[in-house]
């Protein structure tokens, strides 16, 4: 079963996903927590649900210089070590058949083959129960790209 927690930009999708997890604390995965200063995004943290471990995933270029260590996508500089940490963690959870698996956020990056695209494909191939977070306007495009039909939507 695939559950999609959705909404528009700044609709507290990550908070909804965390509350969903906290209901029974089953499963595991990673949420992307937006760290802001007033109304500006400073960076995103990858937050591991079961351990509460956090690692900076990417910086916004307005608040941190994006250098050659970072993969620049749009205005964000992604930290390859954190992306690898998330991928390795998710692979381990897939191998352990942990359900449901949470992943936040599936967006334009994944639809363009970047970000968490490769791990998302492995998650879908695993046939495990998934809880994914994505913006509402991307759902149909995502379903077509990943050839997914049946999903449960939580708004």
PyMOL CGO cylinders between C-alpha atoms (Angstrom):
from pymol import cmd
from pymol.cgo import CYLINDER

trace = [
    CYLINDER, 0.00, 0.00, 0.00, 1.22, 3.49, -0.85, 0.3, 1, 1, 1, 1, 1, 1,
    CYLINDER, 1.22, 3.49, -0.85, 0.00, 6.43, 1.21, 0.3, 1, 1, 1, 1, 1, 1,
    CYLINDER, 0.00, 6.43, 1.21, 0.70, 9.95, -0.01, 0.3, 1, 1, 1, 1, 1, 1,
    CYLINDER, 0.70, 9.95, -0.01, 0.60, 12.84, 2.43, 0.3, 1, 1, 1, 1, 1, 1,
    CYLINDER, 0.60, 12.84, 2.43, -0.03, 15.87, 0.30, 0.3, 1, 1, 1, 1, 1, 1,
    CYLINDER, -0.03, 15.87, 0.30, -0.83, 19.55, 0.20, 0.3, 1, 1, 1, 1, 1, 1,
    CYLINDER, -0.83, 19.55, 0.20, 0.62, 22.64, -1.36, 0.3, 1, 1, 1, 1, 1, 1,
    CYLINDER, 0.62, 22.64, -1.36, 3.83, 24.51, -0.55, 0.3, 1, 1, 1, 1, 1, 1,
    CYLINDER, 3.83, 24.51, -0.55, 4.02, 25.34, 3.18, 0.3, 1, 1, 1, 1, 1, 1,
    CYLINDER, 4.02, 25.34, 3.18, 0.95, 23.22, 4.03, 0.3, 1, 1, 1, 1, 1, 1,
    CYLINDER, 0.95, 23.22, 4.03, 2.79, 21.44, 6.89, 0.3, 1, 1, 1, 1, 1, 1,
    CYLINDER, 2.79, 21.44, 6.89, 3.10, 18.16, 4.97, 0.3, 1, 1, 1, 1, 1, 1,
    CYLINDER, 3.10, 18.16, 4.97, 6.20, 17.11, 6.92, 0.3, 1, 1, 1, 1, 1, 1,
    CYLINDER, 6.20, 17.11, 6.92, 4.44, 17.82, 10.22, 0.3, 1, 1, 1, 1, 1, 1,
    CYLINDER, 4.44, 17.82, 10.22, 1.49, 15.70, 9.07, 0.3, 1, 1, 1, 1, 1, 1,
    CYLINDER, 1.49, 15.70, 9.07, 3.87, 12.87, 8.14, 0.3, 1, 1, 1, 1, 1, 1,
    CYLINDER, 3.87, 12.87, 8.14, 5.57, 13.06, 11.53, 0.3, 1, 1, 1, 1, 1, 1,
    CYLINDER, 5.57, 13.06, 11.53, 2.21, 12.98, 13.34, 0.3, 1, 1, 1, 1, 1, 1,
    CYLINDER, 2.21, 12.98, 13.34, 1.21, 10.00, 11.18, 0.3, 1, 1, 1, 1, 1, 1,
    CYLINDER, 1.21, 10.00, 11.18, 4.37, 8.21, 12.33, 0.3, 1, 1, 1, 1, 1, 1,
    CYLINDER, 4.37, 8.21, 12.33, 3.83, 9.16, 15.99, 0.3, 1, 1, 1, 1, 1, 1,
    CYLINDER, 3.83, 9.16, 15.99, 0.34, 7.60, 16.06, 0.3, 1, 1, 1, 1, 1, 1,
    CYLINDER, 0.34, 7.60, 16.06, 1.81, 4.14, 16.58, 0.3, 1, 1, 1, 1, 1, 1,
    CYLINDER, 1.81, 4.14, 16.58, 5.56, 4.60, 15.96, 0.3, 1, 1, 1, 1, 1, 1,
    CYLINDER, 5.56, 4.60, 15.96, 5.57, 1.78, 13.43, 0.3, 1, 1, 1, 1, 1, 1,
    CYLINDER, 5.57, 1.78, 13.43, 7.89, 1.86, 10.48, 0.3, 1, 1, 1, 1, 1, 1,
    CYLINDER, 7.89, 1.86, 10.48, 10.83, 4.13, 9.88, 0.3, 1, 1, 1, 1, 1, 1,
    CYLINDER, 10.83, 4.13, 9.88, 12.30, 6.46, 7.34, 0.3, 1, 1, 1, 1, 1, 1,
    CYLINDER, 12.30, 6.46, 7.34, 13.46, 9.99, 6.73, 0.3, 1, 1, 1, 1, 1, 1,
    CYLINDER, 13.46, 9.99, 6.73, 11.67, 13.32, 6.75, 0.3, 1, 1, 1, 1, 1, 1,
    CYLINDER, 11.67, 13.32, 6.75, 13.09, 16.51, 5.22, 0.3, 1, 1, 1, 1, 1, 1,
    CYLINDER, 13.09, 16.51, 5.22, 12.66, 19.22, 7.82, 0.3, 1, 1, 1, 1, 1, 1,
    CYLINDER, 12.66, 19.22, 7.82, 12.70, 22.81, 6.57, 0.3, 1, 1, 1, 1, 1, 1,
    CYLINDER, 12.70, 22.81, 6.57, 14.67, 25.18, 8.82, 0.3, 1, 1, 1, 1, 1, 1,
    CYLINDER, 14.67, 25.18, 8.82, 13.57, 28.77, 8.37, 0.3, 1, 1, 1, 1, 1, 1,
    CYLINDER, 13.57, 28.77, 8.37, 14.44, 32.25, 9.54, 0.3, 1, 1, 1, 1, 1, 1,
    CYLINDER, 14.44, 32.25, 9.54, 11.26, 34.27, 9.41, 0.3, 1, 1, 1, 1, 1, 1,
    CYLINDER, 11.26, 34.27, 9.41, 9.93, 33.51, 5.92, 0.3, 1, 1, 1, 1, 1, 1,
    CYLINDER, 9.93, 33.51, 5.92, 13.17, 32.39, 4.30, 0.3, 1, 1, 1, 1, 1, 1,
    CYLINDER, 13.17, 32.39, 4.30, 14.45, 28.84, 3.99, 0.3, 1, 1, 1, 1, 1, 1,
    CYLINDER, 14.45, 28.84, 3.99, 17.92, 28.47, 5.48, 0.3, 1, 1, 1, 1, 1, 1,
    CYLINDER, 17.92, 28.47, 5.48, 18.41, 24.74, 4.91, 0.3, 1, 1, 1, 1, 1, 1,
    CYLINDER, 18.41, 24.74, 4.91, 16.78, 21.31, 5.11, 0.3, 1, 1, 1, 1, 1, 1,
    CYLINDER, 16.78, 21.31, 5.11, 17.68, 18.57, 7.55, 0.3, 1, 1, 1, 1, 1, 1,
    CYLINDER, 17.68, 18.57, 7.55, 17.27, 14.86, 6.92, 0.3, 1, 1, 1, 1, 1, 1,
    CYLINDER, 17.27, 14.86, 6.92, 15.55, 13.55, 10.06, 0.3, 1, 1, 1, 1, 1, 1,
    CYLINDER, 15.55, 13.55, 10.06, 15.65, 9.81, 10.84, 0.3, 1, 1, 1, 1, 1, 1,
    CYLINDER, 15.65, 9.81, 10.84, 12.36, 8.91, 12.51, 0.3, 1, 1, 1, 1, 1, 1,
    CYLINDER, 12.36, 8.91, 12.51, 13.39, 6.11, 14.88, 0.3, 1, 1, 1, 1, 1, 1,
    CYLINDER, 13.39, 6.11, 14.88, 16.69, 7.57, 16.11, 0.3, 1, 1, 1, 1, 1, 1,
    CYLINDER, 16.69, 7.57, 16.11, 15.86, 11.31, 15.88, 0.3, 1, 1, 1, 1, 1, 1,
    CYLINDER, 15.86, 11.31, 15.88, 19.27, 11.74, 14.20, 0.3, 1, 1, 1, 1, 1, 1,
    CYLINDER, 19.27, 11.74, 14.20, 19.51, 14.83, 11.98, 0.3, 1, 1, 1, 1, 1, 1,
    CYLINDER, 19.51, 14.83, 11.98, 21.94, 15.77, 9.23, 0.3, 1, 1, 1, 1, 1, 1,
    CYLINDER, 21.94, 15.77, 9.23, 21.93, 18.86, 7.05, 0.3, 1, 1, 1, 1, 1, 1,
    CYLINDER, 21.93, 18.86, 7.05, 20.69, 17.78, 3.62, 0.3, 1, 1, 1, 1, 1, 1,
    CYLINDER, 20.69, 17.78, 3.62, 20.97, 21.02, 1.67, 0.3, 1, 1, 1, 1, 1, 1,
    CYLINDER, 20.97, 21.02, 1.67, 21.53, 24.75, 2.05, 0.3, 1, 1, 1, 1, 1, 1,
    CYLINDER, 21.53, 24.75, 2.05, 19.77, 27.59, 0.30, 0.3, 1, 1, 1, 1, 1, 1,
    CYLINDER, 19.77, 27.59, 0.30, 22.29, 29.66, -1.65, 0.3, 1, 1, 1, 1, 1, 1,
    CYLINDER, 22.29, 29.66, -1.65, 21.08, 32.91, -0.04, 0.3, 1, 1, 1, 1, 1, 1,
    CYLINDER, 21.08, 32.91, -0.04, 22.27, 31.70, 3.36, 0.3, 1, 1, 1, 1, 1, 1,
    CYLINDER, 22.27, 31.70, 3.36, 25.24, 29.47, 2.66, 0.3, 1, 1, 1, 1, 1, 1,
    CYLINDER, 25.24, 29.47, 2.66, 27.75, 29.61, -0.13, 0.3, 1, 1, 1, 1, 1, 1,
    CYLINDER, 27.75, 29.61, -0.13, 27.32, 26.62, -2.41, 0.3, 1, 1, 1, 1, 1, 1,
    CYLINDER, 27.32, 26.62, -2.41, 30.76, 25.35, -3.30, 0.3, 1, 1, 1, 1, 1, 1,
    CYLINDER, 30.76, 25.35, -3.30, 32.23, 22.42, -5.24, 0.3, 1, 1, 1, 1, 1, 1,
    CYLINDER, 32.23, 22.42, -5.24, 31.49, 20.02, -2.35, 0.3, 1, 1, 1, 1, 1, 1,
    CYLINDER, 31.49, 20.02, -2.35, 27.78, 20.47, -2.97, 0.3, 1, 1, 1, 1, 1, 1,
    CYLINDER, 27.78, 20.47, -2.97, 25.60, 19.28, -5.82, 0.3, 1, 1, 1, 1, 1, 1,
    CYLINDER, 25.60, 19.28, -5.82, 23.79, 22.45, -6.91, 0.3, 1, 1, 1, 1, 1, 1,
    CYLINDER, 23.79, 22.45, -6.91, 20.19, 21.96, -7.94, 0.3, 1, 1, 1, 1, 1, 1,
    CYLINDER, 20.19, 21.96, -7.94, 18.21, 25.15, -8.31, 0.3, 1, 1, 1, 1, 1, 1,
    CYLINDER, 18.21, 25.15, -8.31, 18.98, 27.47, -5.39, 0.3, 1, 1, 1, 1, 1, 1,
    CYLINDER, 18.98, 27.47, -5.39, 20.06, 24.56, -3.17, 0.3, 1, 1, 1, 1, 1, 1,
    CYLINDER, 20.06, 24.56, -3.17, 23.44, 23.00, -2.51, 0.3, 1, 1, 1, 1, 1, 1,
    CYLINDER, 23.44, 23.00, -2.51, 22.96, 19.34, -1.61, 0.3, 1, 1, 1, 1, 1, 1,
    CYLINDER, 22.96, 19.34, -1.61, 25.46, 17.59, 0.61, 0.3, 1, 1, 1, 1, 1, 1,
    CYLINDER, 25.46, 17.59, 0.61, 26.44, 14.30, -1.05, 0.3, 1, 1, 1, 1, 1, 1,
    CYLINDER, 26.44, 14.30, -1.05, 27.40, 12.64, 2.26, 0.3, 1, 1, 1, 1, 1, 1,
    CYLINDER, 27.40, 12.64, 2.26, 23.92, 13.24, 3.66, 0.3, 1, 1, 1, 1, 1, 1,
    CYLINDER, 23.92, 13.24, 3.66, 22.24, 12.00, 0.48, 0.3, 1, 1, 1, 1, 1, 1,
    CYLINDER, 22.24, 12.00, 0.48, 24.36, 8.84, 0.72, 0.3, 1, 1, 1, 1, 1, 1,
    CYLINDER, 24.36, 8.84, 0.72, 23.48, 8.48, 4.41, 0.3, 1, 1, 1, 1, 1, 1,
    CYLINDER, 23.48, 8.48, 4.41, 19.76, 8.64, 3.56, 0.3, 1, 1, 1, 1, 1, 1,
    CYLINDER, 19.76, 8.64, 3.56, 20.17, 6.15, 0.70, 0.3, 1, 1, 1, 1, 1, 1,
    CYLINDER, 20.17, 6.15, 0.70, 22.13, 3.69, 2.86, 0.3, 1, 1, 1, 1, 1, 1,
    CYLINDER, 22.13, 3.69, 2.86, 19.63, 3.99, 5.69, 0.3, 1, 1, 1, 1, 1, 1,
    CYLINDER, 19.63, 3.99, 5.69, 16.69, 3.40, 3.35, 0.3, 1, 1, 1, 1, 1, 1,
    CYLINDER, 16.69, 3.40, 3.35, 18.41, 0.41, 1.70, 0.3, 1, 1, 1, 1, 1, 1,
    CYLINDER, 18.41, 0.41, 1.70, 18.97, -1.09, 5.16, 0.3, 1, 1, 1, 1, 1, 1,
    CYLINDER, 18.97, -1.09, 5.16, 15.30, -0.55, 6.06, 0.3, 1, 1, 1, 1, 1, 1,
    CYLINDER, 15.30, -0.55, 6.06, 14.19, -2.14, 2.78, 0.3, 1, 1, 1, 1, 1, 1,
    CYLINDER, 14.19, -2.14, 2.78, 16.42, -5.15, 3.42, 0.3, 1, 1, 1, 1, 1, 1,
    CYLINDER, 16.42, -5.15, 3.42, 14.97, -5.45, 6.94, 0.3, 1, 1, 1, 1, 1, 1,
    CYLINDER, 14.97, -5.45, 6.94, 11.45, -5.20, 5.45, 0.3, 1, 1, 1, 1, 1, 1,
    CYLINDER, 11.45, -5.20, 5.45, 10.48, -2.35, 7.75, 0.3, 1, 1, 1, 1, 1, 1,
    CYLINDER, 10.48, -2.35, 7.75, 6.94, -1.10, 7.15, 0.3, 1, 1, 1, 1, 1, 1,
    CYLINDER, 6.94, -1.10, 7.15, 5.79, 1.45, 6.51, 0.3, 1, 1, 1, 1, 1, 1,
    CYLINDER, 5.79, 1.45, 6.51, 8.76, 3.23, 4.99, 0.3, 1, 1, 1, 1, 1, 1,
    CYLINDER, 8.76, 3.23, 4.99, 8.53, 7.02, 5.15, 0.3, 1, 1, 1, 1, 1, 1,
    CYLINDER, 8.53, 7.02, 5.15, 10.21, 9.34, 2.65, 0.3, 1, 1, 1, 1, 1, 1,
    CYLINDER, 10.21, 9.34, 2.65, 9.80, 13.10, 2.52, 0.3, 1, 1, 1, 1, 1, 1,
    CYLINDER, 9.80, 13.10, 2.52, 9.77, 14.83, 0.08, 0.3, 1, 1, 1, 1, 1, 1,
    CYLINDER, 9.77, 14.83, 0.08, 9.19, 13.51, -3.40, 0.3, 1, 1, 1, 1, 1, 1,
    CYLINDER, 9.19, 13.51, -3.40, 9.23, 16.48, -5.74, 0.3, 1, 1, 1, 1, 1, 1,
    CYLINDER, 9.23, 16.48, -5.74, 10.44, 17.95, -8.98, 0.3, 1, 1, 1, 1, 1, 1,
    CYLINDER, 10.44, 17.95, -8.98, 14.01, 16.74, -8.31, 0.3, 1, 1, 1, 1, 1, 1,
    CYLINDER, 14.01, 16.74, -8.31, 12.88, 13.11, -8.25, 0.3, 1, 1, 1, 1, 1, 1,
    CYLINDER, 12.88, 13.11, -8.25, 10.70, 13.63, -11.33, 0.3, 1, 1, 1, 1, 1, 1,
    CYLINDER, 10.70, 13.63, -11.33, 13.85, 14.85, -13.10, 0.3, 1, 1, 1, 1, 1, 1,
    CYLINDER, 13.85, 14.85, -13.10, 15.90, 11.84, -11.93, 0.3, 1, 1, 1, 1, 1, 1,
    CYLINDER, 15.90, 11.84, -11.93, 17.71, 13.63, -9.07, 0.3, 1, 1, 1, 1, 1, 1,
    CYLINDER, 17.71, 13.63, -9.07, 17.35, 13.76, -5.31, 0.3, 1, 1, 1, 1, 1, 1,
    CYLINDER, 17.35, 13.76, -5.31, 15.84, 10.57, -3.92, 0.3, 1, 1, 1, 1, 1, 1,
    CYLINDER, 15.84, 10.57, -3.92, 14.87, 9.17, -7.35, 0.3, 1, 1, 1, 1, 1, 1,
    CYLINDER, 14.87, 9.17, -7.35, 17.02, 6.02, -7.15, 0.3, 1, 1, 1, 1, 1, 1,
    CYLINDER, 17.02, 6.02, -7.15, 16.01, 5.14, -3.59, 0.3, 1, 1, 1, 1, 1, 1,
    CYLINDER, 16.01, 5.14, -3.59, 12.36, 5.80, -4.40, 0.3, 1, 1, 1, 1, 1, 1,
    CYLINDER, 12.36, 5.80, -4.40, 12.57, 3.29, -7.24, 0.3, 1, 1, 1, 1, 1, 1,
    CYLINDER, 12.57, 3.29, -7.24, 14.00, 0.69, -4.84, 0.3, 1, 1, 1, 1, 1, 1,
    CYLINDER, 14.00, 0.69, -4.84, 11.29, 1.43, -2.32, 0.3, 1, 1, 1, 1, 1, 1,
    CYLINDER, 11.29, 1.43, -2.32, 8.58, 0.92, -4.94, 0.3, 1, 1, 1, 1, 1, 1,
    CYLINDER, 8.58, 0.92, -4.94, 10.21, -2.30, -6.18, 0.3, 1, 1, 1, 1, 1, 1,
    CYLINDER, 10.21, -2.30, -6.18, 10.26, -3.63, -2.60, 0.3, 1, 1, 1, 1, 1, 1,
    CYLINDER, 10.26, -3.63, -2.60, 6.44, -3.86, -2.51, 0.3, 1, 1, 1, 1, 1, 1,
    CYLINDER, 6.44, -3.86, -2.51, 6.57, -2.67, 1.12, 0.3, 1, 1, 1, 1, 1, 1,
    CYLINDER, 6.57, -2.67, 1.12, 4.00, -0.27, 2.56, 0.3, 1, 1, 1, 1, 1, 1,
    CYLINDER, 4.00, -0.27, 2.56, 5.17, 3.28, 1.89, 0.3, 1, 1, 1, 1, 1, 1,
    CYLINDER, 5.17, 3.28, 1.89, 4.26, 6.71, 3.22, 0.3, 1, 1, 1, 1, 1, 1,
    CYLINDER, 4.26, 6.71, 3.22, 5.46, 9.39, 0.82, 0.3, 1, 1, 1, 1, 1, 1,
    CYLINDER, 5.46, 9.39, 0.82, 5.19, 13.16, 1.07, 0.3, 1, 1, 1, 1, 1, 1,
    CYLINDER, 5.19, 13.16, 1.07, 4.65, 15.23, -2.07, 0.3, 1, 1, 1, 1, 1, 1,
    CYLINDER, 4.65, 15.23, -2.07, 2.96, 18.37, -3.28, 0.3, 1, 1, 1, 1, 1, 1,
    CYLINDER, 2.96, 18.37, -3.28, -0.55, 17.88, -4.60, 0.3, 1, 1, 1, 1, 1, 1,
    CYLINDER, -0.55, 17.88, -4.60, 0.13, 19.16, -8.16, 0.3, 1, 1, 1, 1, 1, 1,
    CYLINDER, 0.13, 19.16, -8.16, 2.86, 16.52, -8.65, 0.3, 1, 1, 1, 1, 1, 1,
    CYLINDER, 2.86, 16.52, -8.65, 0.87, 13.40, -7.77, 0.3, 1, 1, 1, 1, 1, 1,
    CYLINDER, 0.87, 13.40, -7.77, -0.48, 12.55, -11.24, 0.3, 1, 1, 1, 1, 1, 1,
    CYLINDER, -0.48, 12.55, -11.24, 2.87, 13.18, -12.94, 0.3, 1, 1, 1, 1, 1, 1,
    CYLINDER, 2.87, 13.18, -12.94, 4.56, 11.02, -10.27, 0.3, 1, 1, 1, 1, 1, 1,
    CYLINDER, 4.56, 11.02, -10.27, 2.04, 8.20, -10.72, 0.3, 1, 1, 1, 1, 1, 1,
    CYLINDER, 2.04, 8.20, -10.72, 2.68, 8.18, -14.47, 0.3, 1, 1, 1, 1, 1, 1,
    CYLINDER, 2.68, 8.18, -14.47, 6.46, 8.31, -14.18, 0.3, 1, 1, 1, 1, 1, 1,
    CYLINDER, 6.46, 8.31, -14.18, 6.68, 5.51, -11.62, 0.3, 1, 1, 1, 1, 1, 1,
    CYLINDER, 6.68, 5.51, -11.62, 3.75, 3.55, -13.08, 0.3, 1, 1, 1, 1, 1, 1,
    CYLINDER, 3.75, 3.55, -13.08, 1.76, 3.61, -9.84, 0.3, 1, 1, 1, 1, 1, 1,
    CYLINDER, 1.76, 3.61, -9.84, -2.00, 3.23, -9.87, 0.3, 1, 1, 1, 1, 1, 1,
    CYLINDER, -2.00, 3.23, -9.87, -3.51, 2.71, -6.43, 0.3, 1, 1, 1, 1, 1, 1,
    CYLINDER, -3.51, 2.71, -6.43, -2.62, 5.17, -3.67, 0.3, 1, 1, 1, 1, 1, 1,
    CYLINDER, -2.62, 5.17, -3.67, -4.27, 6.45, -0.53, 0.3, 1, 1, 1, 1, 1, 1,
    CYLINDER, -4.27, 6.45, -0.53, -4.21, 10.24, -0.25, 0.3, 1, 1, 1, 1, 1, 1,
    CYLINDER, -4.21, 10.24, -0.25, -4.04, 12.14, 3.04, 0.3, 1, 1, 1, 1, 1, 1,
    CYLINDER, -4.04, 12.14, 3.04, -4.52, 15.89, 2.70, 0.3, 1, 1, 1, 1, 1, 1,
]
cmd.load_cgo(trace, "trace")
